Amino acid sequence: MMGVGADNKTANTSNVSKFTSQQDGEEKEEVELAKMTPGSAESMSLAKADHQSTEPRETWGRRLEFVLASIGYAVGLGNVWRFPYLCYRSGGGAFLIPYLIMLFLCGIPLLFMEFTVGQYTRLGPVHAVAKICPLFKGVGLATVVISYVLCTYYNVLMTWALYYLLHSFSSSLPWQSCNNTWNSVGNCSTGFPGNATHLQSASQQFFDHKVLEMTTGIEHSGGIRWELFGLLILAWAIVYFCIFKGVKSTGKVWVNAAAQIFNSIGISFGSMISMASYNKFNNNILRDTFIVSLANSATSIVAGFVIFSAIGYMAHIHNLPVDDIATDGPGLVFVVYPEVFSTMPVSQLWAPLFFHHVTLPWIGQSGRISLKTQFLSLVSFLSNQYLRDQNEGSAQLTRFFNRAINMRFNLLNVYIYTVQFAMVEVAVTFIMDGFGKKVLQVFKRKEIIVLMVCSVGFLLGIPHITRGGIYVFQLMDHYTAVVSLMFLAFFEVLAITLIFGVKRLSVMVENMLGKKPNLFFRVCWQFLSPMLVLGILISSIVQYTPARYGKSYTYPLWAEVVGWFISLVSIIWIPLGAVHELWTTEGSLLQRLKKSLTPTVDLESVSEKPSSESIALFTAA
């Protein structure tokens, strides 16, 4: 949960502060921490440094909350469907070799880098990168854009999962047989069709004909699926109410491994920088880096074992090759798994449990852990207060229940913070960091700003819940989560590790934790990570393949053009930001270039000493 902040002077937040047991000393400490990075004249015009220095920034109430939120963001639906399919398509167990290499040489060092930038600057990705390398300030904005684009269709996955969850409580699973109104009886099979190309499994027909009511291609939208429309509203409503108070080939195999690491951990999406910006200045981000990255990869590998066991089981039951069962994209979750459940004893038990857990990564690790605690504490609180107030009349009792429910609901809201919430919070952080005072003059309250951000996200998600929406979904996933991401990762690494420099980055770490990062991180930042990211970017360009859906549908040319436009929506801000910086800086072209490559972040002003615990994981440099 996020602690004391600039906008947290309302009665509700005061109540929340009482239940987080934060001391007055901590509040004063947060005010001091907010003043640690005074901006220069150049940074004032962009980041409103006066706002940063006069108003304390929200912070996490406890260290554990940041770790849980980061794990919740990293561990998501991609661990269940993206990793297993990439693993299967890229050589099976051999895929783990490049995956683990990318984890230790890129994933962990770059996550540590993003945590360092966010925690030291105490800014979101846009303004943090602008202070580190003004020439590449567009990189920060690009990460906000790609993160927000991703969240507009990520919530569609949750919409489908909610649809399956609701239909899992029927007396017989609706995808279990071919005797339903949506089935094409002539080509429906209760198992996988194998080489009989004219047949479809019952689970495939349920997904295509019932859930999606899928058309023949992206050129046929087919109108809105109103059931999904309602569930999409529900999904975005949950997001809003949970964050509106704020946060207190060989070459191809390597491309797939890098894409999975960056997608899953969340590197270059801006969310990790944003969340780390709410840490206290000397939080042990090295420890948090290892916890988050290793927990994420362990979840992916365990999920892979589970999924391949299920796929192997289905291949054995239907006497089919595994290739006919392992499908791409969301089909792995919404077609293969339902088919597996239909063959298991007590299928009505396993299906709801599975889709319940599919939605849990969306709710978040911290939300899962805190639900039981919050429920028990609520019961205890209600019981004690009831015994105390039972003699004061029904009016007093009514006021008490309303007060108790409101306070506990606020506490529960800030715990439930993960993938979808983190991506939306990136956009909110960007708005509040850059335009907070001006926007609040118009909208008055931060809650209204969050509502606007969620409403726009909902509107952008509507094309995905039309009858041709699955084609839109696959197109956006291909060009956002693969093509754009590697470009952003390269320019982020270029701006921070090469232009800003490993020496300055090491000074940041030393100021916060009392010791420079060890040789491993410095070598990765200086050489290995940039070379690997550059090589993977080149490989992804050379081995580019157009988007497709399933094994047969190829997108028309105009759709491919739209896909590249989706990629450019985020990438274009990098050159635009560079041109804007050079245009607005005074002096000759050489002087402008030199100024635009000079960081404005303060590396000397440190107002508190790091604790001994903060350097426990460091070795001598």
C-alpha positions as CSV (number, residue, x, y, z in Angstrom):
1,M,0.0,0.0,0.0
2,M,1.2,3.5,-0.7
3,G,1.8,5.8,2.2
4,V,1.8,9.5,2.7
5,G,1.5,11.6,-0.5
6,A,0.7,15.1,-1.8
7,D,-3.0,14.3,-2.4
8,N,-3.4,12.1,0.7
9,K,-4.8,14.7,3.1
10,T,-8.4,13.5,2.9
11,A,-10.2,11.8,5.7
12,N,-10.2,8.5,4.0
13,T,-6.4,8.5,3.6
14,S,-6.0,9.5,7.2
15,N,-7.9,6.4,8.2
16,V,-5.8,4.3,5.9
17,S,-2.6,5.7,7.6
18,K,-3.9,4.7,11.0
19,F,-4.2,1.1,9.9
20,T,-0.7,1.0,8.3
21,S,0.9,2.0,11.6
22,Q,3.2,4.5,10.0
23,Q,4.9,6.8,12.4
24,D,5.3,10.6,12.3
25,G,9.0,10.2,11.8
26,E,8.4,8.2,8.6
27,E,6.3,11.0,7.3
28,K,9.0,13.5,7.9
29,E,11.5,11.2,6.3
30,E,9.4,10.9,3.1
31,V,9.3,14.7,2.9
32,E,13.1,14.8,3.0
33,L,13.3,12.0,0.4
34,A,11.2,13.9,-2.0
35,K,13.7,16.7,-2.0
36,M,16.7,14.6,-2.9
37,T,16.9,15.3,-6.6
38,P,16.6,19.0,-7.2
39,G,16.3,19.7,-10.9
40,S,18.2,22.2,-13.0
41,A,16.6,24.9,-15.2
42,E,16.3,22.5,-18.1
43,S,14.6,19.8,-16.1
44,M,12.2,22.3,-14.4
45,S,10.6,23.0,-17.7
46,L,9.9,19.3,-18.3
47,A,9.3,17.7,-14.9
48,K,8.1,20.6,-12.8
49,A,10.8,20.2,-10.3
50,D,9.2,22.7,-8.0
51,H,6.3,20.4,-7.6
52,Q,8.7,17.6,-6.7
53,S,10.6,19.5,-4.2
54,T,7.7,21.1,-2.3
55,E,5.3,18.1,-2.1
56,P,6.3,14.7,-0.7
57,R,5.9,11.8,-3.0
58,E,3.9,8.8,-2.1
59,T,5.8,5.8,-0.8
60,W,5.1,2.2,-0.2
61,G,4.1,1.6,3.4
62,R,6.3,-1.5,3.8
63,R,9.1,-3.0,1.8
64,L,7.2,-6.2,1.3
65,E,4.4,-4.4,-0.5
66,F,6.8,-3.2,-3.3
67,V,8.2,-6.7,-3.7
68,L,4.7,-8.3,-3.9
69,A,3.5,-5.7,-6.3
70,S,6.5,-6.2,-8.6
71,I,6.1,-10.0,-8.5
72,G,2.4,-9.6,-9.1
73,Y,3.2,-7.4,-12.2
74,A,5.8,-9.8,-13.5
75,V,3.9,-13.0,-12.9
76,G,0.9,-12.9,-15.2
77,L,-1.0,-14.8,-17.9
78,G,2.1,-14.7,-20.1
79,N,3.7,-17.2,-17.8
80,V,0.8,-19.6,-18.5
81,W,0.4,-19.3,-22.3
82,R,3.3,-17.4,-23.8
83,F,6.3,-19.1,-22.2
84,P,5.1,-22.7,-22.8
85,Y,4.3,-22.2,-26.4
86,L,7.6,-20.4,-27.1
87,C,9.4,-23.1,-25.3
88,Y,7.7,-25.8,-27.4
89,R,8.1,-23.9,-30.7
90,S,11.8,-23.1,-30.1
91,G,13.1,-26.5,-29.3
92,G,11.5,-27.7,-26.1
93,G,14.0,-28.1,-23.2
94,A,16.8,-26.6,-25.3
95,F,14.9,-23.3,-25.1
96,L,15.8,-23.1,-21.4
97,I,19.5,-22.5,-22.3
98,P,19.0,-19.2,-24.1
99,Y,16.2,-18.3,-21.8
100,L,18.4,-18.6,-18.7
101,I,21.3,-16.9,-20.4
102,M,19.0,-14.0,-21.2
103,L,17.7,-13.9,-17.7
104,F,21.1,-13.6,-16.1
105,L,22.8,-11.4,-18.6
106,C,19.9,-9.1,-19.6
107,G,16.8,-9.7,-17.4
108,I,18.4,-9.3,-13.9
109,P,20.9,-6.5,-14.7
110,L,18.3,-4.5,-16.6
111,L,15.7,-4.9,-14.0
112,F,18.2,-3.7,-11.4
113,M,19.0,-0.8,-13.7
114,E,15.3,0.2,-13.9
115,F,14.8,-0.1,-10.2
116,T,17.9,2.1,-9.6
117,V,16.6,4.8,-12.0
118,G,13.1,4.8,-10.6
119,Q,14.1,4.7,-6.9
120,Y,16.9,7.4,-7.2
121,T,15.0,9.9,-9.3
122,R,11.6,9.3,-7.6
123,L,10.0,10.0,-11.0
124,G,8.0,8.0,-13.5
125,P,9.7,6.7,-16.7
126,V,9.1,9.8,-18.8
127,H,10.7,12.3,-16.5
128,A,13.3,9.9,-15.1
129,V,14.8,9.2,-18.5
130,A,14.6,12.9,-19.5
131,K,16.7,13.8,-16.5
132,I,19.2,11.0,-17.3
133,C,19.6,11.7,-21.0
134,P,17.5,14.6,-22.3
135,L,18.2,13.6,-26.0
136,F,16.4,10.4,-25.4
137,K,13.6,11.7,-23.3
138,G,11.2,10.2,-25.9
139,V,12.2,6.7,-24.7
140,G,10.4,7.3,-21.4
141,L,7.2,8.5,-23.2
142,A,7.5,5.6,-25.6
143,T,7.4,3.2,-22.6
144,V,4.3,4.9,-21.3
145,V,2.6,4.5,-24.7
146,I,3.5,0.9,-25.2
147,S,2.4,0.0,-21.6
148,Y,-0.9,1.8,-22.1
149,V,-1.5,0.2,-25.5
150,L,-0.8,-3.2,-23.9
151,C,-3.2,-2.7,-21.1
152,T,-6.0,-1.9,-23.5
153,Y,-6.0,-5.4,-24.9
154,Y,-4.6,-7.2,-21.8
155,N,-7.9,-6.6,-20.1
156,V,-9.6,-8.4,-23.0
157,L,-7.8,-11.6,-21.9
158,M,-9.3,-11.1,-18.4
159,T,-12.7,-10.5,-20.0
160,W,-12.5,-13.9,-21.7
161,A,-11.3,-15.5,-18.5
162,L,-14.2,-14.1,-16.6
163,Y,-16.6,-15.4,-19.3
164,Y,-15.1,-18.9,-18.9
165,L,-15.2,-18.7,-15.1
166,L,-18.9,-17.8,-15.1
167,H,-19.7,-20.7,-17.5
168,S,-17.7,-23.2,-15.4
169,F,-20.3,-23.4,-12.7
170,S,-22.9,-25.1,-14.9
171,S,-24.0,-28.7,-14.3
172,S,-22.0,-29.8,-17.3
173,L,-19.2,-27.9,-18.9
174,P,-20.5,-26.2,-22.1
175,W,-17.4,-27.1,-24.1
176,Q,-17.6,-30.8,-23.2
177,S,-19.9,-32.0,-25.9
178,C,-21.1,-31.2,-29.5
179,N,-24.8,-31.0,-28.5
180,N,-25.1,-27.3,-28.2
181,T,-26.7,-24.6,-30.3
182,W,-23.4,-23.1,-31.3
183,N,-21.8,-26.4,-32.4
184,S,-21.5,-27.3,-36.1
185,V,-22.5,-30.9,-35.6
186,G,-21.2,-32.1,-39.0
187,N,-17.6,-31.1,-38.2
188,C,-17.5,-31.2,-34.3
189,S,-15.4,-33.7,-32.4
190,T,-15.3,-34.3,-28.7
191,G,-11.6,-34.7,-29.0
192,F,-8.9,-33.0,-31.0
193,P,-9.4,-33.5,-34.8
194,G,-5.8,-34.6,-35.6
195,N,-5.3,-34.8,-39.4
196,A,-9.0,-34.5,-40.1
197,T,-8.8,-30.9,-41.2
198,H,-12.6,-30.6,-41.6
199,L,-13.2,-31.3,-37.9
200,Q,-13.0,-29.0,-34.9
201,S,-12.9,-29.9,-31.2
202,A,-15.8,-29.0,-29.0
203,S,-13.7,-26.7,-27.0
204,Q,-12.4,-24.9,-30.1
205,Q,-16.0,-24.4,-31.3
206,F,-17.0,-23.1,-27.9
207,F,-14.2,-20.5,-28.1
208,D,-14.8,-19.6,-31.7
209,H,-18.6,-19.8,-32.0
210,K,-19.9,-19.1,-28.5
211,V,-17.3,-16.9,-26.8
212,L,-16.0,-14.9,-29.8
213,E,-18.7,-15.6,-32.4
214,M,-15.7,-15.3,-34.7
215,T,-15.9,-14.0,-38.2
216,T,-13.8,-15.2,-41.1
217,G,-11.2,-12.4,-40.9
218,I,-10.2,-9.0,-39.6
219,E,-12.0,-7.3,-42.5
220,H,-15.3,-8.5,-41.1
221,S,-15.9,-6.9,-37.7
222,G,-19.4,-8.4,-37.2
223,G,-20.6,-6.1,-34.5
224,I,-20.0,-6.1,-30.7
225,R,-20.4,-9.2,-28.5
226,W,-22.5,-7.6,-25.8
227,E,-21.8,-10.2,-23.1
228,L,-18.1,-9.5,-23.5
229,F,-18.9,-5.8,-23.6
230,G,-20.5,-6.0,-20.1
231,L,-17.6,-8.1,-18.7
232,L,-15.1,-5.6,-20.2
233,I,-16.9,-2.8,-18.3
234,L,-16.6,-5.0,-15.1
235,A,-12.9,-5.6,-15.7
236,W,-12.1,-1.9,-16.1
237,A,-14.4,-1.0,-13.2
238,I,-12.3,-3.3,-11.0
239,V,-9.1,-1.7,-12.2
240,Y,-10.4,1.8,-11.5
241,F,-11.7,1.0,-7.9
242,C,-8.4,-0.7,-7.1
243,I,-6.1,2.2,-8.1
244,F,-8.1,5.4,-8.0
245,K,-6.6,6.3,-4.6
246,G,-3.1,5.9,-5.9
247,V,-0.2,3.6,-5.1
248,K,1.5,4.3,-1.8
249,S,15.6,-20.6,-35.8
250,T,18.8,-20.4,-33.7
251,G,18.5,-16.6,-34.1
252,K,14.8,-16.9,-33.7
253,V,15.2,-18.9,-30.5
254,W,17.2,-16.1,-29.0
255,V,14.7,-13.5,-30.1
256,N,11.9,-15.6,-28.5
257,A,13.9,-16.0,-25.3
258,A,14.6,-12.2,-25.1
259,A,11.0,-11.3,-25.9
260,Q,9.8,-13.6,-23.1
261,I,12.2,-12.2,-20.5
262,F,11.4,-8.6,-21.4
263,N,7.6,-9.3,-21.7
264,S,7.3,-11.3,-18.5
265,I,9.6,-9.2,-16.2
266,G,8.3,-6.0,-17.7
267,I,11.5,-4.4,-18.8
268,S,11.0,-1.4,-21.1
269,F,7.3,-1.0,-20.2
270,G,8.0,1.7,-17.7
271,S,6.1,0.0,-14.9
272,M,9.1,-1.1,-12.9
273,I,10.6,2.4,-13.0
274,S,7.3,3.8,-12.0
275,M,6.8,1.4,-9.1
276,A,10.4,1.8,-7.9
277,S,9.9,5.6,-7.8
278,Y,7.7,5.2,-4.8
279,N,10.4,3.4,-2.8
280,K,12.2,4.9,0.1
281,F,15.6,6.1,-1.0
282,N,17.7,3.4,0.6
283,N,15.5,0.4,-0.2
284,N,17.5,-2.7,-1.0
285,I,16.6,-2.9,-4.7
286,L,19.3,-5.5,-5.4
287,R,17.6,-8.0,-3.1
288,D,14.2,-7.1,-4.7
289,T,15.7,-7.6,-8.2
290,F,16.7,-11.1,-7.5
291,I,13.4,-12.0,-5.7
292,V,11.2,-10.6,-8.5
293,S,13.2,-12.0,-11.5
294,L,13.8,-15.5,-10.0
295,A,10.2,-15.8,-8.8
296,N,9.0,-14.9,-12.3
297,S,11.2,-17.3,-14.1
298,A,10.5,-20.1,-11.6
299,T,6.7,-19.6,-12.2
300,S,7.2,-19.8,-16.0
301,I,9.2,-23.0,-15.7
302,V,6.8,-24.7,-13.3
303,A,3.9,-23.6,-15.6
304,G,5.7,-25.1,-18.5
305,F,6.0,-28.5,-16.7
306,V,2.3,-28.4,-15.9
307,I,1.2,-27.4,-19.4
308,F,3.4,-29.9,-21.2
309,S,2.1,-32.6,-18.9
310,A,-1.5,-31.7,-19.8
311,I,-0.7,-31.5,-23.5
312,G,1.1,-34.9,-23.4
313,Y,-1.8,-36.4,-21.6
314,M,-4.2,-35.1,-24.4
315,A,-1.9,-36.4,-27.1
316,H,-1.9,-39.8,-25.5
317,I,-5.7,-39.9,-25.0
318,H,-6.5,-39.0,-28.6
319,N,-3.4,-40.7,-30.1
320,L,-2.3,-37.5,-31.8
321,P,1.1,-35.8,-32.2
322,V,1.8,-33.0,-29.8
323,D,2.0,-30.6,-32.7
324,D,-1.8,-30.9,-33.3
325,I,-2.5,-30.0,-29.7
326,A,-0.1,-27.2,-28.8
327,T,-1.7,-24.0,-30.2
328,D,-0.5,-20.4,-30.3
329,G,-1.6,-17.4,-28.3
330,P,-4.7,-17.5,-26.1
331,G,-5.9,-20.7,-27.7
332,L,-3.6,-22.6,-25.3
333,V,-5.6,-21.3,-22.3
334,F,-9.0,-21.1,-23.8
335,V,-9.1,-24.2,-26.0
336,V,-6.6,-26.8,-24.8
337,Y,-7.1,-26.5,-21.1
338,P,-11.0,-26.7,-21.3
339,E,-10.6,-29.8,-23.4
340,V,-8.3,-31.3,-20.8
341,F,-10.8,-30.6,-18.0
342,S,-13.5,-32.3,-19.9
343,T,-11.6,-35.6,-19.8
344,M,-10.8,-35.4,-16.1
345,P,-13.0,-36.7,-13.2
346,V,-15.1,-34.1,-11.5
347,S,-14.5,-31.6,-14.3
348,Q,-16.9,-29.2,-12.8
349,L,-14.4,-28.7,-9.9
350,W,-11.2,-28.3,-11.9
351,A,-12.5,-25.9,-14.6
352,P,-13.7,-23.2,-12.1
353,L,-10.5,-23.6,-10.1
354,F,-8.3,-23.1,-13.1
355,F,-10.1,-20.0,-14.5
356,H,-10.2,-18.6,-11.0
357,H,-6.4,-18.9,-10.9
358,V,-6.1,-17.5,-14.4
359,T,-7.7,-14.3,-13.2
360,L,-5.6,-14.2,-10.0
361,P,-2.4,-12.9,-11.7
362,W,-4.6,-10.0,-12.8
363,I,-5.7,-9.4,-9.2
364,G,-2.1,-9.8,-8.1
365,Q,0.2,-11.6,-5.7
366,S,-0.3,-8.9,-3.0
367,G,-4.0,-9.1,-3.4
368,R,-4.0,-12.9,-3.0
369,I,-1.9,-12.8,0.1
370,S,-3.8,-9.9,1.7
371,L,-7.4,-11.2,1.0
372,K,-7.3,-13.6,3.9
373,T,-5.6,-11.2,6.2
374,Q,-8.0,-8.4,5.3
375,F,-11.0,-10.6,5.8
376,L,-9.9,-11.9,9.2
377,S,-9.0,-8.4,10.4
378,L,-12.3,-7.1,9.2
379,V,-14.2,-9.8,11.1
380,S,-12.1,-9.1,14.2
381,F,-12.6,-5.3,13.9
382,L,-16.4,-5.7,13.3
383,S,-16.8,-8.0,16.3
384,N,-14.9,-5.8,18.7
385,Q,-16.6,-2.6,17.6
386,Y,-20.0,-4.3,17.7
387,L,-19.5,-5.3,21.4
388,R,-18.4,-1.8,22.2
389,D,-21.2,0.0,20.4
390,Q,-24.2,-2.4,20.7
391,N,-25.8,-0.4,23.5
392,E,-25.6,3.0,21.6
393,G,-28.6,2.4,19.3
394,S,-29.1,1.3,15.7
395,A,-28.1,4.7,14.3
396,Q,-24.7,4.4,15.9
397,L,-24.4,0.8,14.7
398,T,-25.3,1.8,11.1
399,R,-22.6,4.6,11.1
400,F,-20.1,2.2,12.5
401,F,-20.7,-0.5,9.8
402,N,-20.4,2.1,7.0
403,R,-17.2,3.5,8.5
404,A,-15.7,0.0,9.0
405,I,-16.5,-1.1,5.5
406,N,-15.2,2.0,3.9
407,M,-11.9,1.8,5.8
408,R,-11.3,-1.9,5.0
409,F,-12.3,-1.5,1.4
410,N,-9.7,1.3,1.0
411,L,-7.0,-0.9,2.6
412,L,-7.9,-3.8,0.4
413,N,-7.9,-1.6,-2.8
414,V,-4.3,-0.5,-2.4
415,Y,-3.1,-4.1,-1.9
416,I,-4.6,-5.4,-5.1
417,Y,-2.0,-4.0,-7.5
418,T,-0.4,-5.9,-10.3
419,V,-0.1,-6.4,-14.1
420,Q,-3.1,-4.4,-15.4
421,F,-3.0,-2.0,-12.5
422,A,0.7,-1.3,-12.9
423,M,0.4,-0.5,-16.6
424,V,-2.5,1.9,-15.9
425,E,-0.6,3.5,-13.1
426,V,2.3,4.2,-15.5
427,A,0.0,6.5,-17.4
428,V,-1.4,8.1,-14.3
429,T,2.2,8.7,-12.9
430,F,3.2,10.3,-16.2
431,I,0.2,12.7,-16.0
432,M,0.7,13.6,-12.3
433,D,4.5,14.0,-12.6
434,G,4.4,16.2,-15.7
435,F,1.1,18.1,-15.5
436,G,-0.2,17.4,-12.0
437,K,-1.0,20.9,-10.9
438,K,-2.5,22.0,-14.2
439,V,-4.6,18.8,-14.6
440,L,-5.9,19.1,-11.0
441,Q,-7.0,22.6,-11.6
442,V,-9.3,21.3,-14.3
443,F,-10.4,17.9,-12.8
444,K,-10.0,18.9,-9.1
445,R,-9.4,15.3,-7.9
446,K,-6.9,12.6,-8.9
447,E,-9.7,10.0,-8.9
448,I,-11.3,11.8,-11.9
449,I,-7.9,11.6,-13.8
450,V,-7.7,7.9,-13.1
451,L,-11.3,7.5,-14.3
452,M,-10.5,9.3,-17.6
453,V,-7.4,7.0,-18.1
454,C,-9.5,3.9,-17.5
455,S,-12.4,5.1,-19.7
456,V,-10.0,5.7,-22.7
457,G,-8.6,2.3,-22.1
458,F,-12.0,0.7,-22.1
459,L,-12.9,2.5,-25.4
460,L,-9.7,1.3,-27.0
461,G,-10.6,-2.2,-26.0
462,I,-14.0,-2.3,-27.7
463,P,-12.6,-3.4,-31.1
464,H,-11.2,-6.6,-29.4
465,I,-14.7,-7.7,-28.2
466,T,-16.3,-7.5,-31.6
467,R,-16.9,-10.7,-33.5
468,G,-13.7,-10.1,-35.5
469,G,-11.9,-8.9,-32.4
470,I,-9.6,-11.9,-32.0
471,Y,-7.8,-10.9,-35.2
472,V,-7.3,-7.4,-33.8
473,F,-6.0,-8.9,-30.6
474,Q,-3.5,-11.1,-32.3
475,L,-2.3,-8.3,-34.6
476,M,-1.7,-5.9,-31.6
477,D,0.0,-8.5,-29.5
478,H,2.4,-9.3,-32.4
479,Y,3.4,-5.7,-33.1
480,T,3.3,-4.4,-29.5
481,A,4.8,-7.3,-27.5
482,V,7.5,-8.3,-30.0
483,V,8.3,-5.7,-32.6
484,S,8.0,-2.4,-30.6
485,L,9.5,-3.9,-27.4
486,M,12.9,-4.7,-28.8
487,F,13.3,-1.2,-30.2
488,L,12.4,0.4,-26.9
489,A,14.7,-1.9,-25.0
490,F,17.6,-1.0,-27.2
491,F,17.2,2.7,-26.9
492,E,16.6,2.5,-23.2
493,V,19.8,0.6,-22.7
494,L,21.6,3.0,-25.0
495,A,20.4,6.0,-23.1
496,I,21.1,4.7,-19.6
497,T,24.1,2.4,-19.7
498,L,26.1,3.9,-22.6
499,I,25.3,7.7,-22.7
500,F,24.4,8.3,-19.1
501,G,27.1,5.8,-18.3
502,V,27.8,2.9,-15.9
503,K,29.9,5.1,-13.7
504,R,27.0,7.5,-13.0
505,L,24.6,4.6,-12.6
506,S,27.0,3.1,-10.1
507,V,27.1,6.4,-8.2
508,M,23.3,6.2,-7.9
509,V,23.5,2.7,-6.4
510,E,26.3,3.8,-4.1
511,N,24.4,6.8,-2.9
512,M,21.3,4.7,-2.1
513,L,22.9,1.5,-0.8
514,G,26.4,2.5,0.4
515,K,28.4,0.4,-2.0
516,K,28.9,0.3,-5.8
517,P,27.4,-2.6,-7.7
518,N,29.7,-5.5,-8.1
519,L,31.7,-6.4,-11.2
520,F,29.0,-8.6,-12.7
521,F,26.5,-5.8,-13.0
522,R,29.0,-3.3,-14.2
523,V,30.2,-5.7,-17.0
524,C,26.6,-6.6,-18.0
525,W,25.6,-2.9,-18.1
526,Q,28.7,-1.8,-20.0
527,F,29.1,-4.6,-22.5
528,L,27.0,-7.8,-22.4
529,S,23.4,-6.4,-22.1
530,P,23.8,-3.7,-24.8
531,M,25.5,-6.2,-27.2
532,L,22.8,-8.8,-26.6
533,V,19.9,-6.4,-27.0
534,L,21.5,-5.0,-30.2
535,G,22.1,-8.4,-31.6
536,I,18.5,-9.5,-30.8
537,L,17.1,-6.3,-32.4
538,I,19.0,-7.0,-35.6
539,S,18.0,-10.6,-35.6
540,S,14.3,-9.7,-35.1
541,I,14.5,-7.4,-38.1
542,V,16.3,-9.9,-40.3
543,Q,14.0,-12.7,-39.3
544,Y,10.8,-10.7,-39.3
545,T,7.6,-12.7,-40.1
546,P,4.2,-11.2,-40.6
547,A,1.5,-11.7,-38.0
548,R,-0.9,-14.7,-38.4
549,Y,-3.8,-16.2,-36.6
550,G,-3.8,-20.0,-36.1
551,K,-2.1,-22.1,-38.6
552,S,-3.9,-20.9,-41.8
553,Y,-5.1,-17.3,-41.5
554,T,-2.8,-14.6,-42.9
555,Y,-3.6,-10.9,-42.5
556,P,-4.3,-8.7,-45.6
557,L,-1.7,-6.1,-46.5
558,W,-3.7,-3.2,-45.0
559,A,-3.8,-5.0,-41.7
560,E,0.0,-5.4,-41.8
561,V,0.2,-1.7,-42.4
562,V,-2.0,-1.0,-39.4
563,G,0.2,-3.3,-37.4
564,W,3.3,-1.3,-38.2
565,F,1.4,1.8,-37.4
566,I,0.6,0.3,-33.9
567,S,4.4,-0.2,-33.5
568,L,5.2,3.3,-34.6
569,V,2.7,4.8,-32.1
570,S,5.2,4.1,-29.4
571,I,8.5,4.1,-31.3
572,I,7.9,7.5,-33.0
573,W,8.3,9.3,-29.7
574,I,12.0,8.5,-29.6
575,P,13.0,10.6,-32.7
576,L,10.3,13.2,-31.9
577,G,11.7,13.7,-28.4
578,A,15.2,14.0,-29.8
579,V,14.2,16.6,-32.4
580,H,12.2,18.6,-29.8
581,E,15.2,18.6,-27.4
582,L,17.6,19.8,-30.0
583,W,15.1,22.4,-31.3
584,T,14.4,23.9,-27.9
585,T,18.0,23.9,-26.6
586,E,19.9,27.1,-27.2
587,G,23.3,27.4,-28.9
588,S,25.0,26.0,-32.0
589,L,24.1,22.5,-33.2
590,L,27.2,21.0,-31.4
591,Q,26.4,22.9,-28.2
592,R,22.8,21.7,-28.4
593,L,23.9,18.1,-28.9
594,K,26.3,18.3,-26.0
595,K,23.7,19.8,-23.7
596,S,21.1,17.2,-24.7
597,L,23.6,14.4,-23.8
598,T,24.3,15.9,-20.4
599,P,22.2,14.5,-17.5
600,T,20.4,16.9,-15.2
601,V,19.9,14.5,-12.3
602,D,21.8,15.4,-9.1
603,L,24.3,12.7,-8.1
604,E,25.7,14.5,-5.1
605,S,22.9,15.5,-2.7
606,V,22.2,12.7,-0.3
607,S,20.3,13.5,2.8
608,E,20.3,10.1,4.6
609,K,22.8,7.3,5.0
610,P,22.0,3.8,3.8
611,S,21.4,1.2,6.4
612,S,23.7,-1.8,6.8
613,E,21.0,-4.1,5.6
614,S,20.9,-2.3,2.3
615,I,24.4,-3.5,1.3
616,A,24.1,-7.1,2.5
617,L,24.0,-8.6,-1.0
618,F,26.9,-6.6,-2.3
619,T,30.4,-7.9,-2.6
620,A,33.6,-5.8,-2.7
621,A,34.0,-4.0,-6.0
